[in-house]
């Protein structure tokens, strides 16, 4: 599915998403919602979602919207002039908006859609195959003919790859799993980009510190200072040098994280590893518990299938229903991203099926029923 997304940036972020028929797919607002959280929200609307265009309601385009468009590889639409409150109210009349942030985000999306509505209707009237994909390419500057030719080239390449994979014995990945992996890779790439931006910022800080050190050394060589003053300046230089060493160490760690994330993206795409969630989140029903559980946590935990638990964490088995708990020693971590090897994931799934899916109600239910009959 392709989306046109409207954004109202600020302390409370508003997000609205329309499909290529102008139908409302999602409407949301949240306080302190940053770039990563906005991307994650849009990526989880549907497994096959692709954001084609990101729009705001003011001109010039705010920096947050430009960064979001770059993160999603989407076209950024900027109105020629800012929308008035009356225009936004008229555009969103009939929709159930909860606040001004949702209204402004929805008005931005509708305004962007209206800008290309006639072109979309023309494409539909031509009866072209894969009309939404053609529209997606047209938004990126292709003519209709060029878009159709590009899609034909893409299909030819995909058919060739599919034949080569069959010849080499590579198993097919289910469409849903492939889309999930694409999302994980996109989110990891976003994290990588943020780390690279942070590295550039730290490099500038180091450069400024080195300039300050050079200036201070030159000043010492040109001026005669009393001994107490010299000792004071020497201490200041040593503090700056320690800051430089600390930043260099941190930079090296960030570079290793980026390299690890890049390799992890490739392994995820090849199906060599499986992603997991860190409690209270889960991926494919698998969560990793790294902190002590509170009473209210068990309601959420019982929605999952498999819980990987650190040895130091105590789980009250009486409160856990149909959830397989296992030692978290199989978990690996790179830059805050948890994952397990494909073989370990398969073994856990088989153990879960054996304990909870065999027969009526699972093996544990059979044992419990037998105990009740014996009483």
Buried (B, 14 or more C-beta within 10 A) or exposed (E): BBBBBBBBBBEBBBBBBBBBEEEBBBBBBEEEBEBEEBBBBBBEBBBBBBBBBBBBBBEEBBEBBBBBBBBBEBBBBBBEEEBEEEBBBEBBEEBEBEEBBBBBBBBBBBBBBEBBBEEBEEBBEEEBEBBBBBBBBBBEEBEBEEBBEBBEEEEEEEEEEEEEEEEEEEEEBEEEBBBBBBBBBBBBBBBBBBBEEEBEEBEEEBEEBEEEBEEBEEEBEEEEEEEEEEEEBEEEBEEBEEBBEEBEEEBEEBEEBBEBBBEBBEBBBEBEBBBBBBBBEBBBBBBBBBEEBEEEBBEBBEEBBBBBBBEEBEBEEEBBEBBBBBEBEBBBEBBEBBBBBBEBBEBBBEEBEEBBEEEEEBEBBEEEEEEEEEE
